[in-house]
Amino acid sequence: MGTVVLAFSGGLDTSFCIPYLREKGHDVITMFVDTGGVSAEQRTEIEARAKKLGAKDHVNADGAQEVWDEVVVPLVIGGELYQNQYPLLVSDRYVIVKRAIELANARKTKLFAHG
C-alpha cells in the first residue's frame, strides 16, 4: 500500500498506529521530534519501542530550536494568550508536522499519520 511516515511519541496512541498501519499493508517509518526536555536515553527508548512494534525505520530529530524561533518567540512578542489566561505554547505540533512532512518528501511518500 505504500510507506507511511508516522509522527511518533512512543505513547499509547502512536504505539497503536504502527501495528494498525502494518495490518493495512503499509511500511511504517516513525519520527520522533524532540521539542525539548527529552533525554538521550528517552529518545533511545522511543526508537526501540517503535522498532519493537514493527517500524521499518525510525528517525529522531531535534526540533527544540525551531519551537523557540517559530513558536515561542512570536507568541511572546505578540502577547497571545490561550483563553486570555496563559501563553499559547502547545504549538510545538506545528514543528513536529513540518519535520515529518519533510521526511515524507525525502522518502518519496505522500502518506503521513499521527496518533
N, C-alpha and C positions, 0 to 999 in steps of 0.2 A: 504493500500500500504506500510505502514511502517512509522517509525519515522525518521524525518529529523532534524539534528542539523543545525541551521541557524546562521552564524556569523552575528550579528545584531548590527547596529549602531543607529537605530532609524530614519535614513534619508529616503528619498523618495524611493530609490532603494530597500533597505532591508525591508521597510514597505510594499511595493507592494508584496514582496515574501511570506509573511505569508498567506494572503488570497489566493494567487495563488497556493501555495503548498497544502493548505487545500482543495481547489477545485479539485486538482488532487488526493485527498484521503489520504494525509499524515497527521500525527500528527506532529506538529512543536515545537521543543524546541529551543528557542532563546538563544544566548550567546553574551553578550557584554564584550569585553576585554578592560579594561581601560589601555591604554598605556601611560597615563599621561595627566594631565590638565583637568580632568573632576571632577566636584564636586559631593558630595554625593547626592545632590538634583537632579542633572542632571542624575545620574545613576538611581535614583528612577523614574524619568520621563520616561527614556528609557524603564525601566521594565514595567511601567504602559501602555505605548504605545504598547509594544509587547503583553501584555495580552489583551488589548482592541481589538487588531487586530486578536486575536484568538490563540495566542501561548498557548500550553498546559502547558508549564513550561518555566521559564526564569532563566538564571544563569548569575550573574555578577562575573567577575574575574579581579584580579589586575595583569596586565602584565607589569607595568612600570619598575620594576627592571630587568625583562628579556630583555626588549628592551635595557636598558642601558648595561647589561652584554653581550648580544648576538649580538647586532646590533651596538650601538653607539661606544662602546669602540673598538671593532675590526676594524670598519671603520675608526675611527680617527687614531688609531695606524697604520693601513695600508695606510693611506693617500689617500684613494679612493675618487674621485670626480665624480659627475654626469656631463657629457659633459665637463669635465675639468674645472668646474665652482664652484660647491658648494658640500658639503658633501652629500653623498647618504644616507639620513636619512629617507626615506619613507618606509623603510623595516620593519616597525612595523607589516605589514601584515603577515610576516612570523610567528611572535609570535602569532598573532590572529588565524591563520590557525592551528598552532601547538596545541594551547589550545582547539580549537573547535574539532579537531580530537581526542584529549584526552577525551573530554566529550562524543563524539560519541562512542568511545570504551567503556567508563564507562557505557553508556546507552545501550550498545549492539546493536548499529545500524551501518551500513556501509554507511549510507546516510548523505551527508554533502552538504551544499549550502551556497552561499554568494551572495550579491547583485551586 
